[in-house]
Amino acid sequence: MKTKLPIPSGTLRPTLSGDAGNILGLLQEKNVRRFLCDDKVLTRAEVADIVTEGERLDAKGMGYWVIEHAQKGFAGIVGLTPVSAEASVSPKMTNGVEPTIAVLPDMCGRGLASEAMDAIIDYARSTLGLSRLVAAVDKPNTRSHRLMLRSGFSQKGTAPGPAHLLVLYECDLQSLSSEP
């Protein structure tokens, strides 16, 4: 079961069904959906399904957390989910666990994504006992590439994606220091 995770600017807390409206607004933001949703505008029902899937993963200690900024409140989401069959674009991704992150555009540039990623990586290593994380990032998504590299991920190749070429990353959690 997931727990709250502290970050310097606030808290990561497990998502609840009542968060669907905020998550819908986040995922409908043009600069968020461009890469995370391959520019598809998700419906309320699709977002409710995402929240439900996150709740289902809770028993495995995975799913989604709301990024709550101490002063501003809802700032985004971060998650750990098994790589789906559709996202297994390469054998390097198969059977992996992938972090997902989305921050409201007006909250970007404050270090929240790095704080959330550091907390999720530490949680994946120390609580879940995972030895690696994988990620697939749309090639034009420069912010996410910088985040992956700052967080200890290394590039492992490319693969075609639904909208863009994907850059594949892996993070060897055993080689990372336990200090963020």
Backbone bond lengths (Angstrom), bond angles and torsions (degrees), N, CA, C in turn:
res aa  C-N    CA-C-N  psi(-1)  N-CA   C-N-CA  omega(-1)  CA-C   N-CA-C  phi
1 M - - - 1.450 - - 1.530 109.22 -
2 K 1.329 115.74 134.91 1.457 120.79 -179.55 1.523 110.46 -72.42
3 T 1.327 114.57 151.83 1.458 120.97 176.13 1.523 108.80 -126.05
4 K 1.319 116.00 170.72 1.461 120.68 172.41 1.520 108.43 -66.31
5 L 1.333 115.20 143.80 1.458 121.04 177.92 1.523 108.06 -124.39
6 P 1.322 117.96 128.05 1.462 119.25 179.52 1.527 111.37 -77.04
7 I 1.310 116.17 144.59 1.461 123.21 169.80 1.526 106.28 -131.92
8 P 1.328 118.37 157.46 1.467 119.39 -176.99 1.528 114.63 -54.64
9 S 1.330 118.03 -35.13 1.469 120.74 -176.81 1.518 114.29 -93.49
10 G 1.331 117.72 0.10 1.460 119.18 -177.72 1.512 111.92 165.96
11 T 1.336 115.58 -128.01 1.463 121.96 -174.04 1.521 110.14 -147.08
12 L 1.325 115.30 147.72 1.460 121.36 164.94 1.520 105.06 -102.29
13 R 1.334 116.80 124.97 1.463 119.20 178.38 1.518 109.14 -127.00
14 P 1.330 117.34 145.45 1.460 119.89 179.72 1.530 111.06 -54.62
15 T 1.326 115.73 140.30 1.463 120.09 178.62 1.522 110.17 -67.19
16 L 1.312 114.03 152.65 1.462 122.85 176.11 1.524 107.81 -125.29
17 S 1.318 117.62 161.02 1.469 119.94 179.62 1.524 110.98 -57.71
18 G 1.327 118.10 -30.70 1.460 121.58 178.77 1.521 114.24 -68.47
19 D 1.335 117.22 -9.77 1.469 121.17 178.51 1.521 112.46 -84.21
20 A 1.325 117.77 -7.00 1.469 120.96 -173.75 1.528 112.65 -56.12
21 G 1.322 118.75 -38.53 1.463 121.13 -179.72 1.517 112.23 -63.72
22 N 1.340 117.27 -45.61 1.466 120.49 177.30 1.522 111.35 -64.75
23 I 1.327 116.42 -40.11 1.463 120.11 -179.96 1.525 109.97 -67.01
24 L 1.327 117.34 -39.85 1.466 120.88 176.37 1.529 110.01 -58.19
25 G 1.327 116.85 -48.65 1.459 120.37 178.65 1.518 112.06 -58.91
26 L 1.332 116.74 -41.92 1.461 121.78 178.33 1.523 111.09 -61.66
27 L 1.334 116.45 -49.95 1.466 120.47 -175.56 1.522 112.96 -73.85
28 Q 1.330 117.56 -12.54 1.462 120.21 174.98 1.527 112.27 -91.79
29 E 1.341 117.53 -8.06 1.465 121.07 175.47 1.529 108.35 -63.34
30 K 1.319 116.46 129.86 1.467 120.99 -175.53 1.527 112.56 -53.06
31 N 1.325 117.27 -46.74 1.464 120.00 -176.61 1.520 113.11 -72.81
32 V 1.320 118.12 -15.71 1.464 121.65 175.56 1.526 109.28 -88.65
33 R 1.318 116.62 -51.59 1.476 119.73 -174.87 1.526 112.04 -68.14
34 R 1.330 117.30 -24.69 1.471 121.00 -178.24 1.524 111.11 -50.09
35 F 1.322 116.81 -45.67 1.458 120.03 -178.55 1.526 112.33 -104.77
36 L 1.307 117.77 -45.88 1.462 120.20 -174.14 1.526 112.30 -66.48
37 C 1.322 116.63 -34.49 1.472 121.08 -177.58 1.526 111.89 -114.33
38 D 1.326 117.15 15.99 1.470 121.75 -176.92 1.518 111.60 50.79
39 D 1.329 115.33 37.43 1.463 126.35 176.89 1.527 113.87 68.77
40 K 1.326 116.76 12.85 1.466 120.13 176.52 1.527 109.08 -82.92
41 V 1.322 116.91 134.06 1.464 121.57 174.84 1.529 107.03 -83.33
42 L 1.325 116.00 111.82 1.461 120.54 -178.47 1.521 110.94 -76.89
43 T 1.316 115.41 148.78 1.465 121.36 177.06 1.529 109.64 -87.78
44 R 1.308 115.82 166.32 1.469 121.59 175.94 1.537 109.69 -57.57
45 A 1.337 117.53 -40.73 1.471 121.14 -179.58 1.533 111.04 -65.01
46 E 1.330 117.13 -39.93 1.469 119.96 178.92 1.531 110.92 -65.36
47 V 1.314 116.65 -40.09 1.466 119.92 178.07 1.530 110.14 -68.16
48 A 1.320 117.77 -39.42 1.468 120.59 176.15 1.530 109.98 -59.61
49 D 1.331 117.23 -38.18 1.469 121.03 177.12 1.532 111.12 -64.33
50 I 1.335 117.10 -38.67 1.466 121.10 178.08 1.528 109.71 -63.11
51 V 1.323 116.74 -45.57 1.466 121.04 179.35 1.531 110.06 -63.15
52 T 1.327 117.26 -42.78 1.467 121.39 178.52 1.523 110.70 -62.71
53 E 1.332 117.21 -42.60 1.469 120.77 177.65 1.528 110.09 -61.04
54 G 1.329 116.70 -41.26 1.461 120.21 176.80 1.517 112.20 -61.21
55 E 1.318 116.48 -40.30 1.470 120.57 177.98 1.528 110.83 -66.41
56 R 1.331 117.23 -36.67 1.466 121.24 177.92 1.535 110.64 -63.60
57 L 1.329 115.94 -37.02 1.464 120.56 -179.29 1.526 112.78 -75.37
58 D 1.322 116.57 -11.87 1.461 121.47 -177.84 1.528 111.92 -55.32
59 A 1.312 117.86 -36.54 1.465 121.39 -179.74 1.526 111.58 -61.66
60 K 1.334 117.26 -25.18 1.466 122.24 178.05 1.526 111.35 -94.91
61 G 1.330 116.92 3.30 1.456 120.83 -178.36 1.514 113.17 79.58
62 M 1.326 116.47 10.48 1.465 121.09 -179.45 1.522 109.55 -113.27
63 G 1.316 115.78 -176.84 1.452 121.49 -179.36 1.512 110.11 122.84
64 Y 1.336 116.23 -145.54 1.467 121.23 -174.00 1.516 111.61 -122.69
65 W 1.326 114.42 148.47 1.456 123.26 174.28 1.524 108.02 -122.45
66 V 1.309 116.52 145.80 1.461 122.03 170.85 1.526 107.20 -83.78
67 I 1.325 116.04 134.23 1.462 120.91 171.98 1.525 105.95 -86.35
68 E 1.319 116.27 110.85 1.462 121.15 179.90 1.520 109.35 -106.99
69 H 1.321 115.68 113.50 1.460 121.40 175.83 1.525 107.90 -76.57
70 A 1.329 117.32 137.83 1.466 121.49 -175.09 1.527 112.78 -57.08
71 Q 1.336 118.49 -36.30 1.467 120.83 -179.33 1.525 113.42 -100.02
72 K 1.322 117.71 -34.12 1.466 121.40 -171.55 1.524 114.13 -97.92
73 G 1.334 118.32 -11.39 1.461 120.31 -178.73 1.522 112.07 78.89
74 F 1.337 116.14 -139.08 1.471 121.58 -176.05 1.526 110.14 -55.08
75 A 1.339 115.73 122.82 1.462 120.59 -179.21 1.519 112.44 -124.86
76 G 1.340 117.64 -11.31 1.456 119.91 -179.23 1.513 111.04 158.96
77 I 1.326 114.44 -165.61 1.464 121.23 177.01 1.521 109.04 -136.97
78 V 1.310 114.66 155.79 1.456 122.24 172.96 1.522 105.92 -141.05
79 G 1.318 116.59 147.78 1.454 118.57 -178.06 1.506 113.42 -149.10
80 L 1.301 114.75 163.37 1.459 124.38 170.07 1.515 106.35 -127.69
81 T 1.330 116.52 118.67 1.458 120.43 -178.91 1.523 110.10 -138.52
82 P 1.325 116.95 148.51 1.460 118.81 172.85 1.528 109.10 -61.18
83 V 1.309 115.88 142.10 1.459 119.86 177.31 1.523 107.92 -65.15
84 S 1.317 115.90 126.05 1.466 120.71 -178.98 1.524 110.54 -73.88
85 A 1.316 115.99 163.61 1.462 120.49 177.15 1.521 110.48 -57.91
86 E 1.339 116.85 -38.80 1.465 120.89 179.93 1.527 111.65 -66.54
87 A 1.328 117.09 -32.93 1.467 121.12 -178.39 1.524 112.44 -87.32
88 S 1.318 117.27 -7.35 1.463 120.39 178.34 1.521 109.07 -78.42
89 V 1.328 114.65 66.61 1.464 121.41 -175.68 1.517 111.83 -75.44
90 S 1.302 117.26 -8.40 1.456 122.88 -178.51 1.522 107.85 -151.11
91 P 1.327 117.37 150.24 1.466 119.09 175.35 1.532 112.37 -56.28
92 K 1.336 116.82 -26.10 1.470 120.57 178.83 1.525 111.83 -64.53
93 M 1.327 117.13 -23.10 1.466 121.57 -178.32 1.532 112.37 -93.43
94 T 1.319 117.44 -24.18 1.459 122.53 -173.79 1.526 111.20 -57.66
95 N 1.308 115.83 135.05 1.469 124.21 179.60 1.527 113.72 63.53
96 G 1.319 116.81 17.22 1.455 119.99 178.45 1.516 112.09 -90.87
97 V 1.313 114.96 171.91 1.462 122.99 172.55 1.520 106.01 -116.06
98 E 1.330 114.82 133.26 1.461 120.53 -172.46 1.528 111.39 -119.86
99 P 1.340 116.56 130.83 1.458 118.33 171.32 1.522 109.90 -78.78
100 T 1.310 116.13 146.26 1.463 123.12 174.93 1.514 106.68 -128.79
101 I 1.325 116.56 140.24 1.456 118.86 179.13 1.514 109.87 -145.76
102 A 1.318 115.68 141.49 1.467 122.21 175.18 1.523 107.23 -146.45
103 V 1.319 115.77 129.02 1.463 122.15 -179.18 1.520 108.20 -121.69
104 L 1.331 116.41 138.66 1.466 120.17 176.58 1.524 109.78 -54.62
105 P 1.335 117.58 136.95 1.466 119.96 -177.54 1.528 114.13 -52.69
106 D 1.331 118.19 -37.99 1.470 118.73 -179.02 1.530 112.87 -75.47
107 M 1.326 117.35 -4.36 1.465 121.46 176.87 1.533 111.57 -106.40
108 C 1.339 117.28 -1.45 1.464 121.19 179.00 1.526 109.88 -70.04
109 G 1.313 115.57 154.98 1.454 121.19 177.64 1.517 114.07 81.86
110 R 1.320 117.94 9.74 1.475 122.06 -179.39 1.531 112.21 -109.16
111 G 1.319 117.08 2.70 1.458 120.45 -179.62 1.515 114.98 85.77
112 L 1.340 117.48 3.90 1.470 120.12 -178.11 1.524 112.39 -63.19
113 A 1.323 117.07 -41.21 1.465 119.73 -179.15 1.526 110.32 -62.44
114 S 1.324 116.82 -43.01 1.470 119.93 178.37 1.523 111.29 -64.60
115 E 1.323 116.69 -43.13 1.466 120.30 178.70 1.525 110.93 -60.98
116 A 1.322 116.16 -46.17 1.466 120.47 -179.24 1.522 111.03 -65.48
117 M 1.333 117.03 -42.73 1.464 120.23 -179.94 1.528 110.44 -64.61
118 D 1.330 117.57 -42.70 1.467 119.98 177.81 1.530 110.83 -59.14
119 A 1.325 116.88 -43.43 1.470 120.66 -179.41 1.528 111.29 -65.28
120 I 1.328 116.85 -41.25 1.468 121.06 -179.12 1.526 110.85 -68.61
121 I 1.326 116.78 -39.85 1.469 120.27 177.93 1.529 109.73 -62.87
122 D 1.324 116.82 -46.44 1.463 120.36 179.08 1.531 110.74 -61.42
123 Y 1.326 116.96 -42.13 1.463 122.16 178.18 1.535 110.39 -62.68
124 A 1.332 117.23 -44.43 1.469 121.10 -179.42 1.524 110.83 -60.92
125 R 1.323 116.26 -40.28 1.463 121.13 -178.74 1.530 111.34 -76.58
126 S 1.327 117.12 -53.36 1.464 119.72 -169.82 1.528 114.00 -83.70
127 T 1.327 118.01 -34.45 1.467 120.23 -177.82 1.526 112.14 -94.36
128 L 1.334 116.38 -45.92 1.469 119.32 -178.13 1.526 112.60 -86.59
129 G 1.329 117.59 -16.81 1.462 120.65 -179.67 1.515 113.96 70.72
130 L 1.333 117.22 24.02 1.463 120.31 179.32 1.527 110.22 -73.65
131 S 1.315 115.92 148.55 1.465 120.04 178.74 1.523 112.37 -99.64
132 R 1.350 116.79 -16.02 1.465 118.93 179.55 1.518 110.27 -156.21
133 L 1.314 114.20 156.97 1.463 123.15 169.68 1.516 106.86 -125.26
134 V 1.316 116.29 152.52 1.462 121.58 176.56 1.522 108.66 -127.45
135 A 1.320 115.54 159.49 1.464 119.76 178.09 1.517 109.05 -152.90
136 A 1.317 115.45 151.21 1.464 122.94 173.68 1.522 106.51 -125.31
137 V 1.335 116.31 120.51 1.461 122.01 -174.95 1.523 109.26 -120.02
138 D 1.337 116.29 130.90 1.465 120.42 175.74 1.523 109.16 -56.04
139 K 1.322 116.37 133.18 1.463 120.61 -175.59 1.531 113.38 -52.95
140 P 1.341 120.81 -42.62 1.468 118.61 -178.98 1.536 115.14 -74.03
141 N 1.320 119.07 -4.03 1.467 122.35 -175.76 1.537 110.42 -83.62
142 T 1.325 115.87 76.98 1.468 120.98 -173.49 1.525 113.02 -62.77
143 R 1.317 118.29 -37.03 1.477 119.99 179.09 1.527 111.09 -60.38
144 S 1.327 116.35 -43.69 1.468 119.24 -179.00 1.524 111.58 -68.84
145 H 1.333 117.38 -34.59 1.471 119.20 176.70 1.528 110.10 -62.74
146 R 1.327 116.47 -44.80 1.473 119.83 178.56 1.529 110.53 -61.44
147 L 1.335 116.71 -41.88 1.466 120.70 179.17 1.527 110.91 -62.10
148 M 1.315 117.31 -45.35 1.464 120.45 -179.71 1.528 110.46 -58.91
149 L 1.323 116.78 -48.03 1.461 120.27 -177.58 1.531 111.49 -66.11
150 R 1.333 117.69 -41.83 1.473 121.00 177.46 1.523 111.37 -62.84
151 S 1.321 116.38 -29.66 1.470 121.67 -175.69 1.522 113.37 -87.71
152 G 1.324 117.76 1.68 1.460 120.44 176.61 1.512 115.45 97.73
153 F 1.328 117.95 7.58 1.463 121.17 176.42 1.527 109.19 -81.08
154 S 1.323 116.72 150.27 1.462 121.08 173.84 1.525 108.71 -123.91
155 Q 1.329 114.80 147.87 1.462 120.38 -179.41 1.521 109.62 -69.69
156 K 1.340 114.89 138.79 1.462 120.86 -178.12 1.519 112.61 -126.20
157 G 1.319 117.67 11.82 1.454 119.83 179.05 1.512 111.37 132.48
158 T 1.325 114.43 -169.27 1.462 121.39 179.13 1.525 108.98 -135.56
159 A 1.308 114.76 163.68 1.466 121.41 177.02 1.524 107.43 -155.59
160 P 1.323 117.05 151.98 1.465 118.59 176.38 1.527 110.30 -67.54
161 G 1.317 115.62 141.66 1.458 120.94 177.49 1.509 110.35 -120.07
162 P 1.329 118.18 176.34 1.462 121.31 -178.12 1.526 113.46 -62.68
163 A 1.333 116.83 -35.67 1.466 119.95 -176.72 1.523 112.67 -120.58
164 H 1.328 117.58 -30.47 1.463 122.78 -175.97 1.519 109.13 -141.89
165 L 1.324 115.70 163.31 1.451 120.30 168.83 1.528 107.14 -62.65
166 L 1.325 116.84 137.83 1.463 121.59 179.88 1.524 109.96 -101.35
167 V 1.309 116.73 136.40 1.456 122.62 171.38 1.526 106.11 -97.92
168 L 1.326 116.10 125.58 1.462 121.88 -176.58 1.524 109.93 -94.57
169 Y 1.317 115.46 137.88 1.460 121.99 -178.75 1.517 110.09 -127.93
170 E 1.320 114.32 155.30 1.458 121.19 172.92 1.525 108.11 -139.93
171 C 1.311 115.81 144.38 1.461 122.01 176.11 1.523 107.53 -123.70
172 D 1.324 116.04 116.71 1.460 121.96 176.37 1.524 107.22 -82.14
173 L 1.318 116.55 101.51 1.461 121.24 -174.15 1.522 112.81 -68.28
174 Q 1.322 117.08 -25.34 1.462 119.84 -179.40 1.525 111.73 -72.17
175 S 1.336 116.87 -24.04 1.463 119.57 -178.40 1.526 112.68 -89.58
176 L 1.339 117.17 -10.33 1.461 120.24 -179.70 1.518 110.61 -81.32
177 S 1.304 115.38 146.23 1.460 121.10 173.64 1.523 108.59 -67.71
178 S 1.313 117.45 149.87 1.467 119.72 177.20 1.520 111.47 -79.04
179 E 1.311 118.23 -5.12 1.467 122.06 175.96 1.511 108.91 -92.72
180 P 1.354 119.14 125.73 1.464 120.56 179.06 1.506 111.65 -66.86
